[in-house]
Amino acid sequence: MKYNLLSLVILVFLTSLTPKDLFAQGTVTGKVVDATTKEPLPGATVLLKGTEKAAPTALDGTFSLKVEDANANAILVNYVGYIQKEVSIGSLNGTKNLGTILMESNTTSINEVLITANSYAIDRETPVAMSTITSEIITEKASNQEFPELLKSTPGVYATKQGGGFGDSRINLRGFNSVNVAVMINGVPVNDMENGNVYWSNWAGLTDVTKSMQVQRGLGASKVAVPSIGGTINIITRTTDAVKGGSLFQGFGNNGYLKTGISYSTGLDENGWAFSVAASKTEGNGWAEGLEFEAYNYFFNASKLINEKHTISLTGFGAPQWHGQRQNRASIEEYRNAPQGRRWNADWGVRDGKVVNVEDNFYHKPQFSLNHYWTIDETSFLSTAVYASIGSGGGGAYTGTFTRTGDKYSPYDLDAAVDANVNSPDGRALSYLRASRNDHTWYGILSTYQKSLNDKVNLLGGIDLRHYEGRHFTEVTDLLGADYVLDNSNVNNPNNKARVGDKISYNNDGVVLWEGGFLQGEYTDGPLSAFVSLAASNTSYKRIDYFLYEEGNQETDFQHFFGYQTKGGANYNLTDNHNVFANIGYFEKAPFFNSVFLNNQNVINKDANNEKILSYELGYGYRSSVLSANINLYRTAWNDRSFTRAYNVPATGEVYFANLLGVDALHQGVELDFTYRPTNKLNLTGMVSVGDWTWQSNLDAITVFSEDRTASRTIGPIYMKDVKVGDAAQTTAAFGLSYNLTDEFKIGADYNYYTDLYAYFDPTTLTTPDRKVWEVPSYSLLDLNASFKFKIAGINTSLYANVNNVFDTEYISDASATFDMETGLSTAANSYVFYGVGRTWTTGLKINF
C-alpha cells in the first residue's frame, strides 16, 4: 500500500509538469570580477547565448542563471568598459558553478585608466607585498568602524580608536605611524603637508563610495614622488564604472548610533556621460561618555568618455563633522576607581543640564579633482589630475580652572565657571573655552605619461607639484558669561580684550611648496616583470608669525630640502601557481616643518637633516583555485630620524636648542597571509605577522646652543640601543571565515590577536642606561557579521548586522610610558593608557533600486 501511494504521488507530479519543465537542464552560477584588481563587478549582464535569457550579477559579482534550453552551450558576460566574454557551460545536470570569470578592460575603460594613473599594484606582477579590501568586504564589515580598523586583519597593521571619538582612529604599518605611511585617494596624496599626519575624521563616510582599498606594505608601487616608509594606502572611489541605479541605507546601533544614506549612479549612457552622487548623515553618543558626534558625508562624480582617446572626470567629496573627544590618557588605577570604568572620560562638562564637550574636534576638508585621461596612440598614454582642498576647523579645549560637579570622575561644572566669570569685577574671563584652529588651502597637479617602447618595455614619467598654506591660531569660542579674554601674546596688540571669534595665544602660517618628478622603467617578458624607478622632490618651508614678531619681521625665507628615492624590484611567475618577488629601495626625505622651525618660533634649525631609509623585501606567493598564500620577509633601516630639543630659561627668557642626529631604528619581520576556499560556500582567511622593531644607536653627550649659536650646555648621553620601538603590536595574527548558509544568507567571523605591544615613549629621553619599557598585556578580539539578501516588492534589499568585540574584552589599546627616576623602569603603574572600546553592535537595511 505504501509503495502504491508513493507511485501515485510520483505519477501525479510528473504529469503536472509542463514540457518546459521536463526539458529543464539546470542552473549555472559564478562570480564576475575585474581581471586585474579582482574587484567584483556588480550589474554585469550574464546572457544565455542564442537566447534572450539573462541575469544580472549581485553586489558581490555573483550570479545564478537557470538554463532551460537543451541546446544552450555557453553564456556571454557583458559589462560597460570591458570586453565581452564567452564561457562554455558544457552539459548540465543540476547546478554547475563556473567559478570566477575574469573580465578584461577594453581600451576606453575608465577602470584600466584608474589603475594606470593611481599606482595600483597588480597581483603576480607588481613586486610588492599587498592586500586589497574590496567594496564587498567594506559593505559587510564597515559597521561603525573607520578606514584604519577595516585593515586590522592585514599583516603588519595595528589600528585602534585611541580615545574612542568619532574619526579619532589611528593606524601603524610595520611599526610606522601614519606620518610615515602614504595615504592617497584616487592617486591624490592626503597626508598633511606640514607634519605628515592623516586625520581619518576628514574622510568619514567615504567607505560608502569606496570601490577598493589597497595596502601596499613597504616601498609600495606609488609612481609619484611620495616616500612611504611603512607602506601606502590607496583608496579608489567609484567613477564611470558604477552600475546604473541607487540605494537607500538606514542603520542604527549601540549608544544612539544612527546612520542614513542615499546614493545614485546613472551608469554610462549612450553619449558617454556618467554621474554618481552619494550623501549620508551619521550621529550618536559614542561608546564612552562625552563622545557625542554628528557627521555628514557627500560625494559626487561626473565623467565623460569624450571619445576613444579622451576621458574627463570631476570628483568631489567632503565630510563635515563635529565630535566630542577623550584627549587625555589616564592611569590604570584611575580607570579602576572610576564608577564608569573603561567608559570614563575626564574631558567633558555640563552646563544648564546639557553636555558640553570641552575637548572636541570639528572639521570640514572638501577635496575636488579634475582628471583628464588621454590615450595619445596605441603606445602612449597621459593622465593628469588637478586638485584642490580647503580645510577649516580645529580642536576645542579650555583655559582656566574648572571644578567638577562631584568627585574627580564627574564632569566639569561649567555653571560654576559661568558664575565665577559673572562675578569677575571687570568682566574678564577667569575660565573660557577655546579652539586650536588649523585651516588650510592646498592645491596641486599630478601628471603621468606612459610610453610603450615595445611589447616588453614601458617608460613612465611624471610631475607632482603642490602648494600648501596652513593657518594656525587659537580663537575664543565661549566666554562662559564673561565680557572678554585678556590676552598679551600679540606684540603688535598688547592687552588685547578678545571676544568670541578673536585670535589669541598664537597666530602663524606655514607655507609648503613641493616640486617632484619621477621616471620609471618597466620590463615584462612572459613570467618576468621588473621595474626601476627614480624620483626626486624639493620641499620648501616658510613660517610667518603674526604674534611673536613685529610687522615687517614676521616672515622667514624659504628653507629648501632636496630629497630623492630610487627603488627597483622584480616578480617571476615560476608556474601558474608559484611566484617569487624581491624589491629594494633607498630614499632621503625632508624633515617635517616643526623640525625646521624650533620651539614654534621663527628659529631656523640650520642643522636639520634629511632622514635616510634603506628597505628591501623578499616574497613568495602561491595561487590555485582554492588557496592563495603569501609569505614576505622585510627589513627597513631608518637613519637620522628628526629629533630636536628646545629649552626655555624662564629667568632670562633665553631659548636653547639641540639637533639630535644619529637616531636610528631597524624594522624587520616576516608576514604570512592566506585565503582558502574549499567550497563555494566557505571562505577562510588568516595571517601571522611577526616584527622585530628596535632602536639601533646610543647618542653621546650633545652640545646645546643658544639662539645665537653660543655653546651653553650639554645633555646626554642617550641610551636607546636595542630598546623595542613602542606604540604598535609587533606580533599580530588573524583568522576569519565567511559561510553562505544559503545564496541569500551569509555569516562571518574575524578573530584578531595582538602581542609584543610596548608603550609609546620618546627614545631621546632615555638618559640613563638599562631603562625598560612597559609591555602592554596581550589581547584578542572576536567580531561577527551577517548579511541577508531578499526582495521587497521586487526590489533587491540587504540586511546587515555586526557585533564587534563580541566578548566585551577589557584590554589596553594605547599606552604612554613614563620612567621611575630611581629604577629607570616603565611599568603598568606609571603608564597612561586608553582602554579599547568594548562590545558594540550595528544593524542596517540597504535597498537597491
Beta strands, then each sheet from edge to edge (+ up, - down):
strand 1: 26-34
strand 2: 45-48
strand 3: 54-56
strand 4: 62-67
strand 5: 74-78
strand 6: 85-88
strand 7: 94-103
strand 8: 129-134
strand 9: 157-160
strand 10: 170-173
strand 11: 176-177
strand 12: 181-185
strand 13: 188-189
strand 14: 210-217
strand 15: 231-237
strand 16: 245-253
strand 17: 258-265
strand 18: 273-284
strand 19: 293-305
strand 20: 310-318
strand 21: 321-324
strand 22: 330-331
strand 23: 349-351
strand 24: 354-356
strand 25: 360-364
strand 26: 367-377
strand 27: 380-399
strand 28: 412-413
strand 29: 432-452
strand 30: 457-478
strand 31: 485-487
strand 32: 496-498
strand 33: 503-525
strand 34: 528-545
strand 35: 559-573
strand 36: 578-589
strand 37: 597-598
strand 38: 603-604
strand 39: 611-623
strand 40: 627-639
strand 41: 643-649
strand 42: 654-660
strand 43: 665-676
strand 44: 682-695
strand 45: 702-706
strand 46: 711-715
strand 47: 729-740
strand 48: 745-758
strand 49: 775-776
strand 50: 779-792
strand 51: 795-804
strand 52: 812-816
strand 53: 832-835
strand 54: 840-848
sheet 1: 4+ 1- 7-
sheet 2: 3+ 2- 5+ 6-
sheet 3: 8+ 14- 15+ 12+ 13-
sheet 4: 9+ 10- 11+
sheet 5: 49+ 48- 47+ 44- 43+ 40- 39+ 36- 35+ 34- 33+ 30- 29+ 27- 25+ 21- 19+ 18- 17+ 16- 54+ 51- 50+
sheet 6: 49+ 48- 47+ 44- 43+ 40- 39+ 36- 35+ 34- 33+ 30- 29+ 27- 26+ 20-
sheet 7: 22+ 53- 52+
sheet 8: 24+ 23- 28-
sheet 9: 31+ 32-
sheet 10: 37+ 38-
sheet 11: 41+ 42- 45+ 46-
end
